[in-house]
Amino acid sequence: AQKVTQAQTEISVVEKEDVTLDCVYETRDTTYYLFWYKQPPSGELVFLIRRNSFDEQNEISGRYSWNFQKSTSSFNFTITASQVVDSAVYFCALSEGEGGSEKLVFGKGTKLTVNP
Amino acid sequence: DTGVSQNPRHKITKRGQNVTFRCDPISEHNRLYWYRQTLGQGPEFLTYFQNEAQLEKSRLLSDRFSAERPKGSFSTLEIQRTEQGDSAMYLCASSPGGGPSYSPLHFGNGTRLTVT
């Protein structure tokens, strides 16, 4: 069965600090896809990144970076030099199977608060 | 691109009443998804459509729930004989096609249902 665990329920940092959000997943498939979404207070989920199981290269996009390690079934997300606008709930999600299934399985989310 | 639109934003109803929510996807997106999110949890998949065809339903979607997408454009989600356990945020998402692994899902702001 597929499962996503985000052990950190809430994190609070001061602006300009770096912060890492952890994501551990479980799946029996060899082909799967991992995602991160951001949910600001307005409620709309915003897509951040998609990664397939065959691509373990880390990715950097501006202040955001992602570390995918199949050996530990983890897909962690780091925000460098955090800003108040980064405050949101962040969700990690998994989609199984060749081409990905239609269903995304989400973790419970990590609420990030960045204080000025 | 006006985004995914959901109405109403909030709905308060008494137990036993029927409610209907509407979702207008991004135009020309042929896939439309419904998710449910309860407090402190990640979104959970309910169902999805490709054009007007409902292709997958979660076992979370009891007989009291019905979703339609009659002309392959907007969709409605109806809950009959509401129960307090139905209180949640109902999220709609759309994509151009190919599943979430090919095309990111674009989410709306959701409809928050409170059953008293």
Interface residues (C-beta under 8 A of the other chain):
Chain A: V4 Y33 F35 Y37 S42 G43 E44 L45 V46 F47 R50 N52 F91 A93 S95 G99 G100 S101 E102 K103 L104 V105 F106 G107 K108 G109
Chain B: G3 R31 Y33 G40 Q41 G42 P43 E44 F45 Y48 L55 E56 S58 M89 L91 A93 G98 G99 P100 S101 Y102 P104 L105 H106 F107 G108 N109 G110
